[in-house]
Amino acid sequence: MALVIGNSNYAANLALENPINDAVAIGRALEALRYAVTLKLNLTYFELNAAIDRFIEDLQSSPVKVGLFYFSGHGIQVNEQHYIVHLDYNDAGVPGLVQLVRLQAVIDRISDNSRRGRGS
């Protein structure tokens, strides 16, 4: 099972050309390898979190051997932590990193479900 996300349509000065193309290509390659792929493009903060939550729920309810998360788009590193940048992020007036998605938290949630899935 795979969740593949591509964010390209950021504000004009931050727009990216390739993430959607990359996500579509990765999604097709994973489907050829018989993954059940959920492809999501150009996600806002709430859409991104909802897609991740749904992916974790699907991992919990389906016996899968591999859960794969792929993101193409902007990311930042602050204080040795990596964050996924969604389309509607605006750091003006927002204290700290409240509106970013911490990548390690996503990895931890997927890993926790992988361990549960193996019966440990």
DRENPA-3360 file (N, C-alpha, C; in nm, 2 decimals, always signed):
BEGIN
1 = MALVIGNS = +0.09/-0.12/+0.00/+0.00/+0.00/+0.00/+0.09/+0.12/+0.00 ~ +0.05/+0.22/-0.08/+0.14/+0.34/-0.09/+0.05/+0.47/-0.09 ~ +0.10/+0.57/-0.02/+0.05/+0.71/-0.04/+0.15/+0.79/-0.11 ~ +0.11/+0.84/-0.22/+0.20/+0.92/-0.30/+0.15/+1.06/-0.32 ~ +0.23/+1.16/-0.28/+0.18/+1.30/-0.28/+0.28/+1.39/-0.36 ~ +0.22/+1.47/-0.45/+0.30/+1.57/-0.52/+0.24/+1.71/-0.51 ~ +0.32/+1.80/-0.46/+0.28/+1.94/-0.45/+0.36/+2.03/-0.54 ~ +0.30/+2.09/-0.63/+0.37/+2.18/-0.73/+0.31/+2.32/-0.72;
9 = NYAANLAL = +0.18/+2.34/-0.70/+0.12/+2.47/-0.72/+0.13/+2.56/-0.60 ~ +0.25/+2.58/-0.55/+0.28/+2.68/-0.44/+0.26/+2.82/-0.49 ~ +0.27/+2.92/-0.41/+0.26/+3.06/-0.45/+0.36/+3.08/-0.56 ~ +0.34/+3.18/-0.65/+0.41/+3.20/-0.77/+0.56/+3.19/-0.76 ~ +0.62/+3.25/-0.66/+0.77/+3.25/-0.65/+0.82/+3.12/-0.59 ~ +0.73/+3.03/-0.54/+0.77/+2.90/-0.49/+0.72/+2.78/-0.57 ~ +0.65/+2.81/-0.68/+0.60/+2.70/-0.76/+0.71/+2.61/-0.81 ~ +0.67/+2.48/-0.82/+0.77/+2.38/-0.87/+0.71/+2.31/-0.99;
17 = ENPINDAV = +0.80/+2.28/-1.08/+0.75/+2.21/-1.21/+0.73/+2.06/-1.20 ~ +0.82/+2.00/-1.12/+0.82/+1.85/-1.14/+0.75/+1.77/-1.03 ~ +0.72/+1.81/-0.91/+0.66/+1.72/-0.82/+0.54/+1.64/-0.86 ~ +0.45/+1.71/-0.94/+0.33/+1.63/-0.98/+0.37/+1.52/-1.08 ~ +0.46/+1.56/-1.17/+0.51/+1.46/-1.27/+0.58/+1.34/-1.20 ~ +0.66/+1.38/-1.10/+0.73/+1.28/-1.02/+0.63/+1.18/-0.95 ~ +0.53/+1.24/-0.88/+0.44/+1.17/-0.81/+0.36/+1.07/-0.90 ~ +0.32/+1.12/-1.01/+0.24/+1.04/-1.11/+0.33/+0.92/-1.16;
25 = AIGRALEA = +0.46/+0.95/-1.19/+0.55/+0.85/-1.24/+0.58/+0.74/-1.13 ~ +0.60/+0.79/-1.01/+0.62/+0.70/-0.89/+0.49/+0.61/-0.87 ~ +0.38/+0.68/-0.87/+0.25/+0.60/-0.86/+0.24/+0.49/-0.96 ~ +0.26/+0.53/-1.09/+0.25/+0.42/-1.19/+0.35/+0.31/-1.17 ~ +0.47/+0.34/-1.13/+0.58/+0.24/-1.11/+0.53/+0.15/-1.00 ~ +0.48/+0.21/-0.89/+0.44/+0.13/-0.78/+0.32/+0.04/-0.81 ~ +0.22/+0.09/-0.89/+0.11/+0.01/-0.94/+0.16/-0.10/-1.02 ~ +0.26/-0.08/-1.10/+0.32/-0.19/-1.18/+0.38/-0.30/-1.09;
33 = LRYAVTLK = +0.42/-0.26/-0.97/+0.47/-0.36/-0.87/+0.36/-0.41/-0.78 ~ +0.24/-0.38/-0.82/+0.12/-0.43/-0.75/+0.09/-0.37/-0.62 ~ +0.14/-0.24/-0.60/+0.10/-0.17/-0.48/-0.04/-0.11/-0.50 ~ -0.12/-0.10/-0.40/-0.24/-0.02/-0.40/-0.20/+0.12/-0.37 ~ -0.21/+0.21/-0.47/-0.16/+0.34/-0.47/-0.27/+0.44/-0.45 ~ -0.25/+0.53/-0.35/-0.34/+0.65/-0.34/-0.25/+0.77/-0.38 ~ -0.29/+0.83/-0.49/-0.22/+0.95/-0.54/-0.30/+1.07/-0.51 ~ -0.23/+1.17/-0.44/-0.29/+1.30/-0.40/-0.20/+1.41/-0.45;
41 = LNLTYFEL = -0.26/+1.51/-0.51/-0.18/+1.62/-0.57/-0.23/+1.76/-0.52 ~ -0.13/+1.84/-0.49/-0.15/+1.98/-0.45/-0.24/+1.99/-0.33 ~ -0.19/+1.95/-0.22/-0.27/+1.94/-0.09/-0.24/+2.06/+0.00 ~ -0.35/+2.11/+0.06/-0.34/+2.21/+0.16/-0.31/+2.14/+0.30 ~ -0.29/+2.21/+0.40/-0.26/+2.16/+0.53/-0.36/+2.05/+0.58 ~ -0.49/+2.09/+0.57/-0.59/+2.00/+0.61/-0.60/+1.88/+0.52 ~ -0.59/+1.90/+0.39/-0.59/+1.78/+0.30/-0.48/+1.69/+0.32 ~ -0.36/+1.75/+0.34/-0.24/+1.66/+0.37/-0.25/+1.58/+0.49;
49 = NAAIDRFI = -0.30/+1.64/+0.60/-0.32/+1.57/+0.72/-0.43/+1.46/+0.71 ~ -0.53/+1.49/+0.64/-0.64/+1.40/+0.62/-0.59/+1.28/+0.54 ~ -0.51/+1.30/+0.43/-0.46/+1.20/+0.35/-0.37/+1.10/+0.43 ~ -0.28/+1.16/+0.52/-0.19/+1.08/+0.60/-0.28/+1.00/+0.70 ~ -0.37/+1.07/+0.76/-0.46/+1.00/+0.86/-0.53/+0.88/+0.80 ~ -0.58/+0.90/+0.68/-0.65/+0.80/+0.61/-0.56/+0.68/+0.57 ~ -0.44/+0.71/+0.53/-0.34/+0.61/+0.50/-0.31/+0.53/+0.62 ~ -0.29/+0.59/+0.73/-0.26/+0.52/+0.86/-0.38/+0.43/+0.89;
57 = EDLQSSPV = -0.50/+0.48/+0.88/-0.62/+0.40/+0.91/-0.63/+0.28/+0.81 ~ -0.59/+0.30/+0.69/-0.59/+0.19/+0.59/-0.49/+0.09/+0.63 ~ -0.37/+0.13/+0.67/-0.27/+0.04/+0.72/-0.31/-0.04/+0.84 ~ -0.39/+0.02/+0.93/-0.44/-0.05/+1.05/-0.54/-0.15/+1.01 ~ -0.62/-0.12/+0.91/-0.74/-0.21/+0.88/-0.71/-0.32/+0.77 ~ -0.59/-0.31/+0.71/-0.56/-0.40/+0.60/-0.43/-0.47/+0.62 ~ -0.43/-0.60/+0.61/-0.30/-0.67/+0.63/-0.21/-0.64/+0.51 ~ -0.11/-0.56/+0.52/-0.02/-0.53/+0.41/+0.13/-0.56/+0.46;
65 = KVGLFYFS = +0.21/-0.60/+0.36/+0.35/-0.63/+0.39/+0.43/-0.50/+0.39 ~ +0.39/-0.40/+0.31/+0.47/-0.28/+0.30/+0.38/-0.16/+0.29 ~ +0.40/-0.06/+0.38/+0.34/+0.07/+0.37/+0.44/+0.17/+0.33 ~ +0.42/+0.23/+0.21/+0.52/+0.33/+0.15/+0.46/+0.47/+0.14 ~ +0.53/+0.56/+0.19/+0.49/+0.71/+0.19/+0.59/+0.78/+0.10 ~ +0.54/+0.85/+0.00/+0.63/+0.93/-0.09/+0.57/+1.07/-0.10 ~ +0.66/+1.17/-0.09/+0.62/+1.31/-0.10/+0.72/+1.38/-0.19 ~ +0.67/+1.45/-0.29/+0.75/+1.54/-0.37/+0.69/+1.68/-0.36;
73 = GHGIQVNE = +0.78/+1.77/-0.33/+0.74/+1.91/-0.31/+0.84/+1.98/-0.22 ~ +0.80/+2.09/-0.17/+0.89/+2.17/-0.08/+0.90/+2.10/+0.06 ~ +1.02/+2.10/+0.12/+1.04/+2.06/+0.25/+1.14/+2.16/+0.31 ~ +1.14/+2.16/+0.45/+1.24/+2.25/+0.51/+1.29/+2.17/+0.63 ~ +1.41/+2.21/+0.68/+1.47/+2.15/+0.80/+1.49/+2.27/+0.89 ~ +1.45/+2.25/+1.02/+1.47/+2.34/+1.12/+1.51/+2.27/+1.25 ~ +1.62/+2.31/+1.31/+1.66/+2.24/+1.43/+1.67/+2.09/+1.42 ~ +1.73/+2.05/+1.30/+1.75/+1.91/+1.27/+1.62/+1.83/+1.26;
81 = QHYIVHLD = +1.51/+1.89/+1.24/+1.38/+1.83/+1.21/+1.34/+1.86/+1.07 ~ +1.28/+1.77/+1.00/+1.24/+1.79/+0.86/+1.08/+1.80/+0.86 ~ +1.04/+1.90/+0.77/+0.90/+1.93/+0.76/+0.85/+1.93/+0.62 ~ +0.73/+1.88/+0.60/+0.67/+1.88/+0.46/+0.59/+2.01/+0.45 ~ +0.61/+2.08/+0.34/+0.54/+2.21/+0.32/+0.42/+2.19/+0.23 ~ +0.30/+2.22/+0.28/+0.18/+2.21/+0.21/+0.15/+2.34/+0.13 ~ +0.06/+2.34/+0.04/+0.04/+2.45/-0.05/+0.00/+2.58/+0.02 ~ -0.08/+2.57/+0.12/-0.13/+2.70/+0.18/-0.05/+2.75/+0.30;
89 = YNDAGVPG = +0.08/+2.70/+0.32/+0.16/+2.74/+0.43/+0.20/+2.89/+0.41 ~ +0.19/+2.96/+0.51/+0.23/+3.10/+0.52/+0.29/+3.13/+0.65 ~ +0.42/+3.15/+0.66/+0.48/+3.17/+0.79/+0.46/+3.31/+0.85 ~ +0.40/+3.40/+0.78/+0.38/+3.53/+0.83/+0.27/+3.53/+0.94 ~ +0.31/+3.56/+1.06/+0.22/+3.57/+1.17/+0.19/+3.44/+1.24 ~ +0.25/+3.33/+1.19/+0.23/+3.20/+1.26/+0.34/+3.17/+1.35 ~ +0.31/+3.15/+1.48/+0.42/+3.12/+1.57/+0.48/+2.98/+1.55 ~ +0.61/+2.98/+1.54/+0.68/+2.85/+1.53/+0.65/+2.77/+1.40;
97 = LVQLVRLQ = +0.64/+2.64/+1.41/+0.62/+2.55/+1.30/+0.48/+2.48/+1.31 ~ +0.39/+2.55/+1.37/+0.26/+2.49/+1.40/+0.19/+2.43/+1.28 ~ +0.20/+2.50/+1.16/+0.13/+2.46/+1.05/+0.21/+2.37/+0.95 ~ +0.32/+2.32/+0.99/+0.39/+2.23/+0.91/+0.37/+2.08/+0.95 ~ +0.40/+1.99/+0.87/+0.38/+1.85/+0.90/+0.53/+1.79/+0.92 ~ +0.55/+1.75/+1.04/+0.68/+1.70/+1.08/+0.70/+1.56/+1.02 ~ +0.80/+1.54/+0.93/+0.81/+1.41/+0.86/+0.84/+1.30/+0.96 ~ +0.92/+1.32/+1.06/+0.94/+1.21/+1.16/+0.82/+1.16/+1.22;
105 = AVIDRISD = +0.72/+1.25/+1.25/+0.59/+1.20/+1.31/+0.52/+1.11/+1.21 ~ +0.52/+1.14/+1.08/+0.46/+1.05/+0.98/+0.53/+0.92/+0.98 ~ +0.66/+0.92/+0.98/+0.74/+0.79/+0.97/+0.71/+0.71/+1.10 ~ +0.70/+0.78/+1.21/+0.68/+0.70/+1.34/+0.54/+0.64/+1.34 ~ +0.44/+0.71/+1.29/+0.30/+0.65/+1.28/+0.30/+0.53/+1.19 ~ +0.37/+0.54/+1.07/+0.37/+0.43/+0.98/+0.44/+0.31/+1.04 ~ +0.56/+0.34/+1.11/+0.64/+0.23/+1.17/+0.56/+0.17/+1.28 ~ +0.49/+0.24/+1.37/+0.41/+0.19/+1.47/+0.30/+0.09/+1.42;
113 = NSRRGRGS = +0.24/+0.13/+1.31/+0.14/+0.04/+1.25/+0.20/-0.08/+1.18 ~ +0.32/-0.07/+1.13/+0.39/-0.18/+1.07/+0.42/-0.29/+1.18 ~ +0.47/-0.24/+1.30/+0.50/-0.33/+1.41/+0.37/-0.40/+1.46 ~ +0.26/-0.32/+1.47/+0.13/-0.38/+1.51/+0.09/-0.48/+1.41 ~ +0.11/-0.45/+1.28/+0.06/-0.54/+1.17/+0.13/-0.68/+1.17 ~ +0.25/-0.68/+1.23/+0.33/-0.81/+1.23/+0.30/-0.89/+1.36 ~ +0.21/-0.83/+1.44/+0.17/-0.90/+1.56/+0.27/-0.88/+1.68 ~ +0.36/-0.79/+1.67/+0.45/-0.76/+1.78/+0.39/-0.68/+1.89;
% end
